[in-house]
Amino acid sequence: PCSPGQILQMAKLLGVKPDKETYLLPIVKRAVLAPFPEDWMVGYDQMGEVYYYNKYSMKVINVHPMSDYFLDVIDDARARQEAERKRAIEAGEESIKDEGINWMRFGVFNSDEA
């Protein structure tokens, strides 16, 4: 299991807007829960910044070794979502997703505005 905070942190790292791209949150959760590649290790520099190094090739990188994979998965999901949105518009279908609204968001309702 992972916490909502971990998901929000990973969403930020992957460039996902959790309030507008809710359909990407399952991918973000998979990224949080993904096993760390066995051939990679985590290190910290003198300033306390995280870096990753491959214990066999000694390659050093400053982003998580699985970042590129999940960024590609997110790009693919965005492309599919956009294609579906365009298809729905062309078909004359209305969808709350087209508006980018999270229908589960709750707020204060002012009866004077109704």
HUBELMO-V864910 format. One line per field, one symbol per residue. ss: DSSP state (a for helix, b for strand, c for the rest). phi: phi as a letter, one per 20 degrees, with the letter a starting at -180 (. if undefined). psi: psi as a letter, one per 30 degrees, with the letter a starting at -180 (. if undefined). Layout:
ss=???
phi=???
psi=???
This chain:
ss=cccaaaaaaaaaaacccccccaaaaaaaaaaaaccccccbbbbbcccccbbbbbcccccbbcccccaaaaaaaaaaaaaaaaaaaaaaaacccccaaaacccccccccccaaac
phi=.cegffffffgffemeegedcffefffffgffefffgfedcdccefenffcccefeemfdcdcggegfgfffffgfffffffffffffffemeebfffemeefefdbeedffef
psi=llleeeeeeeeeeggkjfffhfffeeeeeeeefkkkkfgklklkafggkklkkkfefgkklglkffeeeeeeeeeeeeeeeeeeeeeeeefgkkkfeffgkjffkkakkjfff.
